[in-house]
């Protein structure tokens, strides 16, 4: 949520917002998953779906990126 903290239009109640921590955790989780994926992973996924007609990876909210096969 660093980007929203630097905006001048941030909510005046941001300091006491009960959902702010939840959204910060969601943002951190999304970033963690995205940072764990490489271009090579995307190529492998594409080739696997193209060759086998199935996904090679599934995204789990608790475990991040895990191999299906």
N, C-alpha and C positions, 0 to 999 in steps of 0.2 A: 504494500500500500504506500510505498515511498513516493510514488508519482502523485498520488492524490494529496499527500501531506504538503507538497510543495506548491500546490495550486492555491491562488489567492481566493478562489471561490469555495474553499473547503467549508463544510458545515460548521457553524459556530458551536454546535453541541458535540463535536467529534470527540472531545476529551471525556465525555460522560456516556457515550453511545455504547449500549450493551452488545450490539451486533458487530461493532468494529473489530473486536478480537477474533470473532468467528470468520469475518471476511479476510482478515490478515492471515489466518491459518489456511483458508482456502487458497489464497494467493500463493502462499509459501508451498503448499502441496502441488499446485499446478506448476510452479516454477521448478520444483524438484523433479517432477516427471519429465517436463520438457528438457531440463538440463541433462537428464540421463539418456536421452535419445540422440544418436549420432546420425549423420548422413548415411553412413554404412548400414545402420539399422533400418532406415527407411528404404534403402535399396533392397536389402534382404527381404523386408516385408512385401515390397512390390513384386519382387521376383517370385516369392513364395505364393502370393495370391494369384499371380499370373500363371505359374506352373502347376499349382495344386488346387487352386480355387478355394483356398481357406486362409484365414488370418494366422500369422505365426506368433503374434503377441496379443495378450489381453491386458487391459489396464485395470489394476485393482487399486481402489482408494487406500487400502491399508498397506499393500506391499509394493506399490509402484509398478514398474514394468516387469512382467514375468513371462517366461517362455511357455507356450501351450503344449508343444510336443515333447 
